[in-house]
Amino acid sequence: MNAQGQAIADRWDQTFNKGDTTGLGQLYSAEGQVIPAGGSPVRGAQAIASFFADLQAKGFKDHKITVQDATTKGDTLILTGRWQLNGPTEGGDTQSYGGNWVNVLERQGDGWRTVLHTWN
């Protein structure tokens, strides 16, 4: 299951890193939500796409997720691991950021859609 979970995470990374925020929003369910570290929840595919477009516009790039654990419970897939992202500091230099990552997905048709995405 970790290999499938990593493939899902790799697709997310590739979509983000090529700047396809519309495509990124489509990886979430209609009721999906992103809860950023220290931030307010962002709900729905369009709002999620806008959230990540704003992040990219601020200079954040080169996102990488490493899945450490994957658990399936019926039509629910829980992925946990680490994330890393490069972005600007207040002084304009580039810095690497990272932390823990959790994604909860549900099976929809022949694929998986994220219903909850959070990190710290």
Biopython code that builds the backbone (N, CA, C, O; Angstrom):
import numpy as np
from Bio.PDB.StructureBuilder import StructureBuilder

atoms = [
    (1, "MET", "N", (0.827, -1.206, 0.000)),
    (1, "MET", "CA", (0.000, 0.000, 0.000)),
    (1, "MET", "C", (0.864, 1.260, 0.000)),
    (1, "MET", "O", (0.452, 2.287, -0.540)),
    (2, "ASN", "N", (2.063, 1.198, 0.600)),
    (2, "ASN", "CA", (2.927, 2.377, 0.595)),
    (2, "ASN", "C", (3.304, 2.785, -0.827)),
    (2, "ASN", "O", (3.407, 3.977, -1.118)),
    (3, "ALA", "N", (3.513, 1.804, -1.721)),
    (3, "ALA", "CA", (3.862, 2.132, -3.110)),
    (3, "ALA", "C", (2.715, 2.876, -3.788)),
    (3, "ALA", "O", (2.950, 3.848, -4.506)),
    (4, "GLN", "N", (1.490, 2.438, -3.572)),
    (4, "GLN", "CA", (0.334, 3.135, -4.144)),
    (4, "GLN", "C", (0.207, 4.527, -3.534)),
    (4, "GLN", "O", (-0.064, 5.498, -4.241)),
    (5, "GLY", "N", (0.403, 4.621, -2.224)),
    (5, "GLY", "CA", (0.344, 5.921, -1.557)),
    (5, "GLY", "C", (1.410, 6.863, -2.075)),
    (5, "GLY", "O", (1.142, 8.048, -2.273)),
    (6, "GLN", "N", (2.629, 6.356, -2.303)),
    (6, "GLN", "CA", (3.693, 7.204, -2.832)),
    (6, "GLN", "C", (3.373, 7.645, -4.252)),
    (6, "GLN", "O", (3.682, 8.776, -4.629)),
    (7, "ALA", "N", (2.759, 6.770, -5.045)),
    (7, "ALA", "CA", (2.366, 7.141, -6.412)),
    (7, "ALA", "C", (1.342, 8.276, -6.381)),
    (7, "ALA", "O", (1.403, 9.187, -7.206)),
    (8, "ILE", "N", (0.407, 8.228, -5.438)),
    (8, "ILE", "CA", (-0.591, 9.297, -5.294)),
    (8, "ILE", "C", (0.107, 10.594, -4.894)),
    (8, "ILE", "O", (-0.184, 11.656, -5.444)),
    (9, "ALA", "N", (1.021, 10.505, -3.944)),
    (9, "ALA", "CA", (1.763, 11.692, -3.499)),
    (9, "ALA", "C", (2.637, 12.245, -4.624)),
    (9, "ALA", "O", (2.738, 13.461, -4.790)),
    (10, "ASP", "N", (3.266, 11.359, -5.394)),
    (10, "ASP", "CA", (4.099, 11.797, -6.520)),
    (10, "ASP", "C", (3.266, 12.550, -7.557)),
    (10, "ASP", "O", (3.723, 13.543, -8.124)),
    (11, "ARG", "N", (2.051, 12.077, -7.800)),
    (11, "ARG", "CA", (1.161, 12.775, -8.748)),
    (11, "ARG", "C", (0.848, 14.183, -8.240)),
    (11, "ARG", "O", (0.836, 15.140, -9.015)),
    (12, "TRP", "N", (0.595, 14.303, -6.930)),
    (12, "TRP", "CA", (0.322, 15.613, -6.342)),
    (12, "TRP", "C", (1.540, 16.515, -6.537)),
    (12, "TRP", "O", (1.408, 17.650, -6.994)),
    (13, "ASP", "N", (2.732, 16.008, -6.188)),
    (13, "ASP", "CA", (3.963, 16.787, -6.343)),
    (13, "ASP", "C", (4.161, 17.235, -7.785)),
    (13, "ASP", "O", (4.455, 18.403, -8.037)),
    (14, "GLN", "N", (4.005, 16.322, -8.724)),
    (14, "GLN", "CA", (4.212, 16.650, -10.138)),
    (14, "GLN", "C", (3.232, 17.719, -10.602)),
    (14, "GLN", "O", (3.604, 18.632, -11.340)),
    (15, "THR", "N", (1.986, 17.604, -10.171)),
    (15, "THR", "CA", (0.964, 18.581, -10.563)),
    (15, "THR", "C", (1.287, 19.952, -9.976)),
    (15, "THR", "O", (1.195, 20.962, -10.673)),
    (16, "PHE", "N", (1.661, 19.992, -8.708)),
    (16, "PHE", "CA", (2.047, 21.257, -8.070)),
    (16, "PHE", "C", (3.283, 21.842, -8.742)),
    (16, "PHE", "O", (3.301, 23.022, -9.092)),
    (17, "ASN", "N", (4.304, 21.031, -8.923)),
    (17, "ASN", "CA", (5.588, 21.519, -9.416)),
    (17, "ASN", "C", (5.536, 22.003, -10.864)),
    (17, "ASN", "O", (6.376, 22.804, -11.274)),
    (18, "LYS", "N", (4.566, 21.531, -11.642)),
    (18, "LYS", "CA", (4.446, 22.075, -12.996)),
    (18, "LYS", "C", (3.510, 23.284, -13.045)),
    (18, "LYS", "O", (3.256, 23.838, -14.115)),
    (19, "GLY", "N", (3.001, 23.688, -11.879)),
    (19, "GLY", "CA", (2.181, 24.897, -11.801)),
    (19, "GLY", "C", (0.730, 24.704, -12.195)),
    (19, "GLY", "O", (0.027, 25.684, -12.441)),
    (20, "ASP", "N", (0.265, 23.467, -12.261)),
    (20, "ASP", "CA", (-1.106, 23.174, -12.672)),
    (20, "ASP", "C", (-2.026, 23.174, -11.450)),
    (20, "ASP", "O", (-2.444, 22.117, -10.977)),
    (21, "THR", "N", (-2.334, 24.362, -10.949)),
    (21, "THR", "CA", (-3.145, 24.441, -9.741)),
    (21, "THR", "C", (-4.598, 24.052, -9.990)),
    (21, "THR", "O", (-5.276, 23.598, -9.069)),
    (22, "THR", "N", (-5.092, 24.221, -11.227)),
    (22, "THR", "CA", (-6.441, 23.737, -11.545)),
    (22, "THR", "C", (-6.470, 22.223, -11.437)),
    (22, "THR", "O", (-7.387, 21.654, -10.846)),
    (23, "GLY", "N", (-5.462, 21.571, -12.011)),
    (23, "GLY", "CA", (-5.346, 20.122, -11.905)),
    (23, "GLY", "C", (-5.175, 19.671, -10.466)),
    (23, "GLY", "O", (-5.673, 18.617, -10.071)),
    (24, "LEU", "N", (-4.477, 20.464, -9.697)),
    (24, "LEU", "CA", (-4.275, 20.152, -8.286)),
    (24, "LEU", "C", (-5.619, 20.133, -7.558)),
    (24, "LEU", "O", (-5.897, 19.224, -6.776)),
    (25, "GLY", "N", (-6.439, 21.133, -7.820)),
    (25, "GLY", "CA", (-7.761, 21.180, -7.199)),
    (25, "GLY", "C", (-8.600, 19.970, -7.544)),
    (25, "GLY", "O", (-9.433, 19.547, -6.742)),
    (26, "GLN", "N", (-8.396, 19.402, -8.728)),
    (26, "GLN", "CA", (-9.165, 18.233, -9.165)),
    (26, "GLN", "C", (-8.753, 16.952, -8.450)),
    (26, "GLN", "O", (-9.438, 15.935, -8.563)),
    (27, "LEU", "N", (-7.647, 16.988, -7.717)),
    (27, "LEU", "CA", (-7.225, 15.821, -6.939)),
    (27, "LEU", "C", (-7.980, 15.713, -5.612)),
    (27, "LEU", "O", (-7.822, 14.739, -4.877)),
    (28, "TYR", "N", (-8.805, 16.730, -5.314)),
    (28, "TYR", "CA", (-9.582, 16.770, -4.081)),
    (28, "TYR", "C", (-11.042, 16.461, -4.368)),
    (28, "TYR", "O", (-11.534, 16.732, -5.464)),
    (29, "SER", "N", (-11.738, 15.892, -3.383)),
    (29, "SER", "CA", (-13.168, 15.649, -3.534)),
    (29, "SER", "C", (-13.906, 16.987, -3.491)),
    (29, "SER", "O", (-13.335, 18.005, -3.101)),
    (30, "ALA", "N", (-15.165, 16.978, -3.890)),
    (30, "ALA", "CA", (-15.962, 18.207, -3.902)),
    (30, "ALA", "C", (-16.012, 18.855, -2.520)),
    (30, "ALA", "O", (-16.051, 20.080, -2.409)),
    (31, "GLU", "N", (-16.009, 18.036, -1.470)),
    (31, "GLU", "CA", (-16.044, 18.554, -0.104)),
    (31, "GLU", "C", (-14.667, 18.552, 0.550)),
    (31, "GLU", "O", (-14.550, 18.739, 1.762)),
    (32, "GLY", "N", (-13.632, 18.343, -0.248)),
    (32, "GLY", "CA", (-12.269, 18.280, 0.267)),
    (32, "GLY", "C", (-11.843, 19.562, 0.963)),
    (32, "GLY", "O", (-12.327, 20.651, 0.657)),
    (33, "GLN", "N", (-10.930, 19.405, 1.902)),
    (33, "GLN", "CA", (-10.415, 20.579, 2.586)),
    (33, "GLN", "C", (-8.928, 20.446, 2.865)),
    (33, "GLN", "O", (-8.403, 19.357, 3.099)),
    (34, "VAL", "N", (-8.273, 21.594, 2.831)),
    (34, "VAL", "CA", (-6.869, 21.732, 3.182)),
    (34, "VAL", "C", (-6.828, 22.546, 4.463)),
    (34, "VAL", "O", (-7.450, 23.604, 4.559)),
    (35, "ILE", "N", (-6.091, 22.044, 5.448)),
    (35, "ILE", "CA", (-5.920, 22.785, 6.697)),
    (35, "ILE", "C", (-4.422, 23.064, 6.835)),
    (35, "ILE", "O", (-3.670, 22.215, 7.312)),
    (36, "PRO", "N", (-3.990, 24.266, 6.415)),
    (36, "PRO", "CA", (-2.567, 24.586, 6.502)),
    (36, "PRO", "C", (-2.120, 24.780, 7.946)),
    (36, "PRO", "O", (-2.908, 25.171, 8.807)),
    (37, "ALA", "N", (-0.858, 24.503, 8.191)),
    (37, "ALA", "CA", (-0.303, 24.681, 9.537)),
    (37, "ALA", "C", (-0.560, 26.108, 10.012)),
    (37, "ALA", "O", (-0.109, 27.066, 9.386)),
    (38, "GLY", "N", (-1.282, 26.244, 11.114)),
    (38, "GLY", "CA", (-1.553, 27.554, 11.691)),
    (38, "GLY", "C", (-2.563, 28.388, 10.929)),
    (38, "GLY", "O", (-2.797, 29.543, 11.285)),
    (39, "GLY", "N", (-3.169, 27.831, 9.885)),
    (39, "GLY", "CA", (-4.093, 28.610, 9.061)),
    (39, "GLY", "C", (-5.525, 28.124, 9.158)),
    (39, "GLY", "O", (-5.822, 27.142, 9.838)),
    (40, "SER", "N", (-6.398, 28.823, 8.473)),
    (40, "SER", "CA", (-7.816, 28.475, 8.425)),
    (40, "SER", "C", (-8.064, 27.434, 7.347)),
    (40, "SER", "O", (-7.361, 27.417, 6.337)),
    (41, "PRO", "N", (-9.053, 26.560, 7.541)),
    (41, "PRO", "CA", (-9.370, 25.563, 6.530)),
    (41, "PRO", "C", (-9.773, 26.205, 5.197)),
    (41, "PRO", "O", (-10.420, 27.252, 5.160)),
    (42, "VAL", "N", (-9.376, 25.552, 4.121)),
    (42, "VAL", "CA", (-9.744, 25.944, 2.764)),
    (42, "VAL", "C", (-10.588, 24.801, 2.218)),
    (42, "VAL", "O", (-10.144, 23.653, 2.212)),
    (43, "ARG", "N", (-11.806, 25.101, 1.757)),
    (43, "ARG", "CA", (-12.737, 24.043, 1.358)),
    (43, "ARG", "C", (-13.134, 24.164, -0.110)),
    (43, "ARG", "O", (-13.388, 25.257, -0.617)),
    (44, "GLY", "N", (-13.179, 23.014, -0.775)),
    (44, "GLY", "CA", (-13.628, 22.938, -2.153)),
    (44, "GLY", "C", (-12.482, 23.048, -3.143)),
    (44, "GLY", "O", (-11.494, 23.740, -2.898)),
    (45, "ALA", "N", (-12.630, 22.349, -4.274)),
    (45, "ALA", "CA", (-11.559, 22.241, -5.268)),
    (45, "ALA", "C", (-11.094, 23.605, -5.784)),
    (45, "ALA", "O", (-9.889, 23.826, -5.907)),
    (46, "GLN", "N", (-12.005, 24.516, -6.085)),
    (46, "GLN", "CA", (-11.630, 25.819, -6.631)),
    (46, "GLN", "C", (-10.868, 26.651, -5.603)),
    (46, "GLN", "O", (-9.864, 27.280, -5.938)),
    (47, "ALA", "N", (-11.331, 26.659, -4.363)),
    (47, "ALA", "CA", (-10.637, 27.410, -3.307)),
    (47, "ALA", "C", (-9.272, 26.804, -3.015)),
    (47, "ALA", "O", (-8.314, 27.530, -2.750)),
    (48, "ILE", "N", (-9.177, 25.486, -3.061)),
    (48, "ILE", "CA", (-7.894, 24.811, -2.849)),
    (48, "ILE", "C", (-6.931, 25.165, -3.971)),
    (48, "ILE", "O", (-5.764, 25.458, -3.715)),
    (49, "ALA", "N", (-7.406, 25.141, -5.209)),
    (49, "ALA", "CA", (-6.560, 25.519, -6.348)),
    (49, "ALA", "C", (-6.061, 26.953, -6.177)),
    (49, "ALA", "O", (-4.889, 27.229, -6.430)),
    (50, "SER", "N", (-6.926, 27.859, -5.754)),
    (50, "SER", "CA", (-6.537, 29.256, -5.535)),
    (50, "SER", "C", (-5.522, 29.385, -4.408)),
    (50, "SER", "O", (-4.587, 30.180, -4.504)),
    (51, "PHE", "N", (-5.695, 28.613, -3.346)),
    (51, "PHE", "CA", (-4.763, 28.628, -2.223)),
    (51, "PHE", "C", (-3.352, 28.266, -2.703)),
    (51, "PHE", "O", (-2.386, 28.955, -2.378)),
    (52, "PHE", "N", (-3.242, 27.191, -3.470)),
    (52, "PHE", "CA", (-1.921, 26.764, -3.932)),
    (52, "PHE", "C", (-1.370, 27.678, -5.024)),
    (52, "PHE", "O", (-0.153, 27.828, -5.137)),
    (53, "ALA", "N", (-2.236, 28.290, -5.831)),
    (53, "ALA", "CA", (-1.774, 29.277, -6.817)),
    (53, "ALA", "C", (-1.151, 30.465, -6.105)),
    (53, "ALA", "O", (-0.120, 30.977, -6.542)),
    (54, "ASP", "N", (-1.763, 30.912, -5.013)),
    (54, "ASP", "CA", (-1.225, 32.021, -4.223)),
    (54, "ASP", "C", (0.125, 31.644, -3.615)),
    (54, "ASP", "O", (1.047, 32.459, -3.591)),
    (55, "LEU", "N", (0.237, 30.430, -3.133)),
    (55, "LEU", "CA", (1.498, 29.950, -2.567)),
    (55, "LEU", "C", (2.603, 29.969, -3.628)),
    (55, "LEU", "O", (3.726, 30.391, -3.354)),
    (56, "GLN", "N", (2.279, 29.514, -4.824)),
    (56, "GLN", "CA", (3.268, 29.519, -5.905)),
    (56, "GLN", "C", (3.619, 30.939, -6.322)),
    (56, "GLN", "O", (4.779, 31.226, -6.618)),
    (57, "ALA", "N", (2.640, 31.826, -6.347)),
    (57, "ALA", "CA", (2.895, 33.217, -6.723)),
    (57, "ALA", "C", (3.849, 33.894, -5.740)),
    (57, "ALA", "O", (4.541, 34.847, -6.097)),
    (58, "LYS", "N", (3.882, 33.405, -4.514)),
    (58, "LYS", "CA", (4.792, 33.944, -3.504)),
    (58, "LYS", "C", (6.199, 33.351, -3.626)),
    (58, "LYS", "O", (7.104, 33.742, -2.889)),
    (59, "GLY", "N", (6.383, 32.407, -4.557)),
    (59, "GLY", "CA", (7.712, 31.856, -4.806)),
    (59, "GLY", "C", (7.975, 30.483, -4.218)),
    (59, "GLY", "O", (9.120, 30.033, -4.200)),
    (60, "PHE", "N", (6.949, 29.811, -3.741)),
    (60, "PHE", "CA", (7.148, 28.470, -3.200)),
    (60, "PHE", "C", (7.120, 27.448, -4.330)),
    (60, "PHE", "O", (6.258, 27.496, -5.207)),
    (61, "LYS", "N", (8.088, 26.512, -4.295)),
    (61, "LYS", "CA", (8.249, 25.558, -5.408)),
    (61, "LYS", "C", (8.989, 24.313, -4.929)),
    (61, "LYS", "O", (9.400, 24.215, -3.772)),
    (62, "ASP", "N", (9.145, 23.375, -5.842)),
    (62, "ASP", "CA", (9.913, 22.142, -5.606)),
    (62, "ASP", "C", (9.365, 21.335, -4.427)),
    (62, "ASP", "O", (10.109, 20.965, -3.519)),
    (63, "HIS", "N", (8.071, 21.069, -4.451)),
    (63, "HIS", "CA", (7.415, 20.305, -3.386)),
    (63, "HIS", "C", (7.749, 18.826, -3.522)),
    (63, "HIS", "O", (7.791, 18.293, -4.631)),
    (64, "LYS", "N", (7.986, 18.162, -2.388)),
    (64, "LYS", "CA", (8.277, 16.727, -2.376)),
    (64, "LYS", "C", (7.671, 16.097, -1.134)),
    (64, "LYS", "O", (7.926, 16.533, -0.011)),
    (65, "ILE", "N", (6.862, 15.061, -1.352)),
    (65, "ILE", "CA", (6.250, 14.287, -0.271)),
    (65, "ILE", "C", (6.920, 12.919, -0.222)),
    (65, "ILE", "O", (7.159, 12.292, -1.255)),
    (66, "THR", "N", (7.217, 12.470, 0.980)),
    (66, "THR", "CA", (7.700, 11.104, 1.186)),
    (66, "THR", "C", (6.689, 10.396, 2.077)),
    (66, "THR", "O", (6.538, 10.735, 3.251)),
    (67, "VAL", "N", (5.997, 9.408, 1.511)),
    (67, "VAL", "CA", (4.998, 8.658, 2.271)),
    (67, "VAL", "C", (5.724, 7.663, 3.171)),
    (67, "VAL", "O", (6.560, 6.887, 2.707)),
    (68, "GLN", "N", (5.402, 7.692, 4.446)),
    (68, "GLN", "CA", (5.999, 6.765, 5.407)),
    (68, "GLN", "C", (5.034, 5.668, 5.836)),
    (68, "GLN", "O", (5.458, 4.592, 6.257)),
    (69, "ASP", "N", (3.737, 5.942, 5.728)),
    (69, "ASP", "CA", (2.753, 4.938, 6.122)),
    (69, "ASP", "C", (1.467, 5.128, 5.320)),
    (69, "ASP", "O", (1.051, 6.253, 5.042)),
    (70, "ALA", "N", (0.854, 4.015, 4.958)),
    (70, "ALA", "CA", (-0.414, 4.033, 4.242)),
    (70, "ALA", "C", (-1.326, 2.976, 4.867)),
    (70, "ALA", "O", (-0.933, 1.822, 5.038)),
    (71, "THR", "N", (-2.544, 3.389, 5.202)),
    (71, "THR", "CA", (-3.512, 2.490, 5.812)),
    (71, "THR", "C", (-4.821, 2.591, 5.052)),
    (71, "THR", "O", (-5.327, 3.690, 4.822)),
    (72, "THR", "N", (-5.373, 1.446, 4.660)),
    (72, "THR", "CA", (-6.663, 1.420, 3.976)),
    (72, "THR", "C", (-7.716, 0.881, 4.929)),
    (72, "THR", "O", (-7.513, -0.132, 5.597)),
    (73, "LYS", "N", (-8.851, 1.582, 4.980)),
    (73, "LYS", "CA", (-10.009, 1.137, 5.756)),
    (73, "LYS", "C", (-11.220, 1.288, 4.855)),
    (73, "LYS", "O", (-11.817, 2.361, 4.774)),
    (74, "GLY", "N", (-11.581, 0.199, 4.176)),
    (74, "GLY", "CA", (-12.679, 0.247, 3.223)),
    (74, "GLY", "C", (-12.341, 1.172, 2.077)),
    (74, "GLY", "O", (-11.338, 0.973, 1.392)),
    (75, "ASP", "N", (-13.166, 2.183, 1.858)),
    (75, "ASP", "CA", (-12.947, 3.144, 0.775)),
    (75, "ASP", "C", (-12.188, 4.381, 1.246)),
    (75, "ASP", "O", (-12.243, 5.428, 0.599)),
    (76, "THR", "N", (-11.480, 4.266, 2.369)),
    (76, "THR", "CA", (-10.687, 5.362, 2.904)),
    (76, "THR", "C", (-9.222, 4.961, 2.933)),
    (76, "THR", "O", (-8.877, 3.855, 3.350)),
    (77, "LEU", "N", (-8.369, 5.865, 2.487)),
    (77, "LEU", "CA", (-6.921, 5.667, 2.484)),
    (77, "LEU", "C", (-6.293, 6.788, 3.300)),
    (77, "LEU", "O", (-6.519, 7.965, 3.018)),
    (78, "ILE", "N", (-5.511, 6.431, 4.300)),
    (78, "ILE", "CA", (-4.850, 7.410, 5.153)),
    (78, "ILE", "C", (-3.356, 7.333, 4.877)),
    (78, "ILE", "O", (-2.733, 6.287, 5.061)),
    (79, "LEU", "N", (-2.788, 8.448, 4.433)),
    (79, "LEU", "CA", (-1.365, 8.525, 4.131)),
    (79, "LEU", "C", (-0.703, 9.490, 5.103)),
    (79, "LEU", "O", (-1.234, 10.568, 5.370)),
    (80, "THR", "N", (0.443, 9.111, 5.630)),
    (80, "THR", "CA", (1.221, 9.998, 6.478)),
    (80, "THR", "C", (2.674, 9.975, 6.027)),
    (80, "THR", "O", (3.138, 9.000, 5.436)),
    (81, "GLY", "N", (3.370, 11.038, 6.307)),
    (81, "GLY", "CA", (4.774, 11.106, 5.930)),
    (81, "GLY", "C", (5.355, 12.476, 6.187)),
    (81, "GLY", "O", (4.972, 13.176, 7.124)),
    (82, "ARG", "N", (6.290, 12.839, 5.330)),
    (82, "ARG", "CA", (7.016, 14.104, 5.445)),
    (82, "ARG", "C", (6.864, 14.899, 4.146)),
    (82, "ARG", "O", (6.688, 14.322, 3.073)),
    (83, "TRP", "N", (6.932, 16.205, 4.255)),
    (83, "TRP", "CA", (6.892, 17.080, 3.082)),
    (83, "TRP", "C", (8.082, 18.025, 3.139)),
    (83, "TRP", "O", (8.628, 18.309, 4.206)),
    (84, "GLN", "N", (8.466, 18.503, 1.966)),
    (84, "GLN", "CA", (9.536, 19.500, 1.852)),
    (84, "GLN", "C", (9.170, 20.429, 0.700)),
    (84, "GLN", "O", (8.587, 20.011, -0.300)),
    (85, "LEU", "N", (9.528, 21.696, 0.866)),
    (85, "LEU", "CA", (9.195, 22.724, -0.115)),
    (85, "LEU", "C", (10.221, 23.834, -0.027)),
    (85, "LEU", "O", (10.657, 24.195, 1.067)),
    (86, "ASN", "N", (10.611, 24.376, -1.166)),
    (86, "ASN", "CA", (11.527, 25.515, -1.176)),
    (86, "ASN", "C", (10.717, 26.790, -1.359)),
    (86, "ASN", "O", (9.742, 26.830, -2.110)),
    (87, "GLY", "N", (11.151, 27.835, -0.649)),
    (87, "GLY", "CA", (10.451, 29.107, -0.761)),
    (87, "GLY", "C", (11.279, 30.233, -0.199)),
    (87, "GLY", "O", (12.338, 30.018, 0.392)),
    (88, "PRO", "N", (10.777, 31.446, -0.393)),
    (88, "PRO", "CA", (11.539, 32.625, 0.030)),
    (88, "PRO", "C", (11.502, 32.852, 1.540)),
    (88, "PRO", "O", (10.544, 32.498, 2.227)),
    (89, "THR", "N", (12.576, 33.452, 2.019)),
    (89, "THR", "CA", (12.606, 33.947, 3.398)),
    (89, "THR", "C", (12.141, 35.403, 3.359)),
    (89, "THR", "O", (11.918, 35.957, 2.282)),
    (90, "GLU", "N", (11.997, 36.007, 4.506)),
    (90, "GLU", "CA", (11.617, 37.426, 4.540)),
    (90, "GLU", "C", (12.670, 38.295, 3.868)),
    (90, "GLU", "O", (12.347, 39.358, 3.338)),
    (91, "GLY", "N", (13.929, 37.856, 3.884)),
    (91, "GLY", "CA", (15.018, 38.603, 3.253)),
    (91, "GLY", "C", (15.168, 38.331, 1.764)),
    (91, "GLY", "O", (16.008, 38.945, 1.107)),
    (92, "GLY", "N", (14.364, 37.417, 1.221)),
    (92, "GLY", "CA", (14.409, 37.135, -0.208)),
    (92, "GLY", "C", (15.267, 35.954, -0.605)),
    (92, "GLY", "O", (15.274, 35.560, -1.771)),
    (93, "ASP", "N", (15.993, 35.379, 0.344)),
    (93, "ASP", "CA", (16.764, 34.172, 0.047)),
    (93, "ASP", "C", (15.818, 32.982, -0.083)),
    (93, "ASP", "O", (14.652, 33.068, 0.303)),
    (94, "THR", "N", (16.318, 31.873, -0.626)),
    (94, "THR", "CA", (15.530, 30.647, -0.714)),
    (94, "THR", "C", (15.877, 29.746, 0.459)),
    (94, "THR", "O", (17.041, 29.588, 0.828)),
    (95, "GLN", "N", (14.853, 29.171, 1.024)),
    (95, "GLN", "CA", (15.002, 28.302, 2.188)),
    (95, "GLN", "C", (14.184, 27.037, 1.963)),
    (95, "GLN", "O", (13.184, 27.062, 1.246)),
    (96, "SER", "N", (14.599, 25.941, 2.566)),
    (96, "SER", "CA", (13.839, 24.704, 2.533)),
    (96, "SER", "C", (12.960, 24.633, 3.774)),
    (96, "SER", "O", (13.430, 24.831, 4.894)),
    (97, "TYR", "N", (11.688, 24.350, 3.565)),
    (97, "TYR", "CA", (10.725, 24.180, 4.646)),
    (97, "TYR", "C", (10.277, 22.717, 4.629)),
    (97, "TYR", "O", (10.371, 22.055, 3.595)),
    (98, "GLY", "N", (9.799, 22.216, 5.746)),
    (98, "GLY", "CA", (9.327, 20.839, 5.768)),
    (98, "GLY", "C", (8.686, 20.486, 7.085)),
    (98, "GLY", "O", (8.743, 21.250, 8.049)),
    (99, "GLY", "N", (8.071, 19.310, 7.115)),
    (99, "GLY", "CA", (7.428, 18.848, 8.334)),
    (99, "GLY", "C", (6.637, 17.590, 8.095)),
    (99, "GLY", "O", (6.884, 16.856, 7.138)),
    (100, "ASN", "N", (5.681, 17.343, 8.973)),
    (100, "ASN", "CA", (4.811, 16.170, 8.886)),
    (100, "ASN", "C", (3.627, 16.467, 7.966)),
    (100, "ASN", "O", (3.206, 17.615, 7.823)),
    (101, "TRP", "N", (3.107, 15.422, 7.352)),
    (101, "TRP", "CA", (2.052, 15.554, 6.345)),
    (101, "TRP", "C", (1.035, 14.438, 6.535)),
    (101, "TRP", "O", (1.409, 13.296, 6.798)),
    (102, "VAL", "N", (-0.260, 14.763, 6.402)),
    (102, "VAL", "CA", (-1.338, 13.774, 6.484)),
    (102, "VAL", "C", (-2.325, 14.033, 5.359)),
    (102, "VAL", "O", (-2.741, 15.169, 5.131)),
    (103, "ASN", "N", (-2.692, 12.976, 4.662)),
    (103, "ASN", "CA", (-3.726, 13.048, 3.634)),
    (103, "ASN", "C", (-4.725, 11.929, 3.900)),
    (103, "ASN", "O", (-4.337, 10.778, 4.101)),
    (104, "VAL", "N", (-6.002, 12.265, 3.900)),
    (104, "VAL", "CA", (-7.065, 11.274, 3.993)),
    (104, "VAL", "C", (-7.802, 11.323, 2.665)),
    (104, "VAL", "O", (-8.295, 12.373, 2.253)),
    (105, "LEU", "N", (-7.870, 10.176, 2.000)),
    (105, "LEU", "CA", (-8.490, 10.100, 0.678)),
    (105, "LEU", "C", (-9.658, 9.132, 0.717)),
    (105, "LEU", "O", (-9.718, 8.245, 1.568)),
    (106, "GLU", "N", (-10.595, 9.315, -0.223)),
    (106, "GLU", "CA", (-11.681, 8.357, -0.367)),
    (106, "GLU", "C", (-11.715, 7.887, -1.808)),
    (106, "GLU", "O", (-11.412, 8.631, -2.740)),
    (107, "ARG", "N", (-12.095, 6.619, -1.959)),
    (107, "ARG", "CA", (-12.206, 6.054, -3.303)),
    (107, "ARG", "C", (-13.428, 6.668, -3.981)),
    (107, "ARG", "O", (-14.533, 6.646, -3.440)),
    (108, "GLN", "N", (-13.209, 7.208, -5.163)),
    (108, "GLN", "CA", (-14.303, 7.764, -5.969)),
    (108, "GLN", "C", (-14.143, 7.212, -7.377)),
    (108, "GLN", "O", (-13.199, 7.556, -8.088)),
    (109, "GLY", "N", (-15.076, 6.353, -7.771)),
    (109, "GLY", "CA", (-14.962, 5.710, -9.081)),
    (109, "GLY", "C", (-13.740, 4.814, -9.102)),
    (109, "GLY", "O", (-13.591, 3.930, -8.259)),
    (110, "ASP", "N", (-12.867, 5.048, -10.069)),
    (110, "ASP", "CA", (-11.681, 4.207, -10.195)),
    (110, "ASP", "C", (-10.425, 4.871, -9.623)),
    (110, "ASP", "O", (-9.311, 4.416, -9.882)),
    (111, "GLY", "N", (-10.600, 5.937, -8.852)),
    (111, "GLY", "CA", (-9.438, 6.638, -8.306)),
    (111, "GLY", "C", (-9.660, 7.103, -6.881)),
    (111, "GLY", "O", (-10.673, 6.784, -6.258)),
    (112, "TRP", "N", (-8.706, 7.857, -6.378)),
    (112, "TRP", "CA", (-8.743, 8.390, -5.020)),
    (112, "TRP", "C", (-8.797, 9.906, -5.073)),
    (112, "TRP", "O", (-8.110, 10.524, -5.887)),
    (113, "ARG", "N", (-9.606, 10.511, -4.212)),
    (113, "ARG", "CA", (-9.688, 11.963, -4.083)),
    (113, "ARG", "C", (-9.435, 12.325, -2.617)),
    (113, "ARG", "O", (-9.910, 11.649, -1.705)),
    (114, "THR", "N", (-8.688, 13.388, -2.416)),
    (114, "THR", "CA", (-8.364, 13.827, -1.061)),
    (114, "THR", "C", (-9.561, 14.526, -0.432)),
    (114, "THR", "O", (-10.170, 15.409, -1.036)),
    (115, "VAL", "N", (-9.889, 14.115, 0.797)),
    (115, "VAL", "CA", (-10.949, 14.782, 1.554)),
    (115, "VAL", "C", (-10.362, 15.656, 2.662)),
    (115, "VAL", "O", (-11.003, 16.606, 3.112)),
    (116, "LEU", "N", (-9.137, 15.332, 3.103)),
    (116, "LEU", "CA", (-8.468, 16.135, 4.131)),
    (116, "LEU", "C", (-6.972, 16.093, 3.891)),
    (116, "LEU", "O", (-6.382, 15.025, 3.729)),
    (117, "HIS", "N", (-6.366, 17.274, 3.870)),
    (117, "HIS", "CA", (-4.923, 17.432, 3.647)),
    (117, "HIS", "C", (-4.438, 18.442, 4.675)),
    (117, "HIS", "O", (-4.915, 19.575, 4.717)),
    (118, "THR", "N", (-3.493, 18.029, 5.498)),
    (118, "THR", "CA", (-2.960, 18.935, 6.494)),
    (118, "THR", "C", (-1.469, 18.657, 6.723)),
    (118, "THR", "O", (-0.960, 17.589, 6.383)),
    (119, "TRP", "N", (-0.800, 19.630, 7.297)),
    (119, "TRP", "CA", (0.641, 19.493, 7.560)),
    (119, "TRP", "C", (1.034, 20.425, 8.687)),
    (119, "TRP", "O", (0.307, 21.352, 9.046)),
    (120, "ASN", "N", (2.213, 20.150, 9.236)),
    (120, "ASN", "CA", (2.801, 21.064, 10.223)),
    (120, "ASN", "C", (4.285, 21.177, 9.976)),
    (120, "ASN", "O", (4.977, 21.898, 10.695)),
]
sb = StructureBuilder()
sb.init_structure("model")
sb.init_model(0)
sb.init_chain("A")
sb.init_seg("    ")
for serial, (resi, resn, name, xyz) in enumerate(atoms, 1):
    if name == "N":
        sb.init_residue(resn, " ", resi, " ")
    sb.init_atom(name, np.array(xyz, "f"), 0.0, 1.0, " ", f" {name:<3s}", serial, name[0])
structure = sb.get_structure()
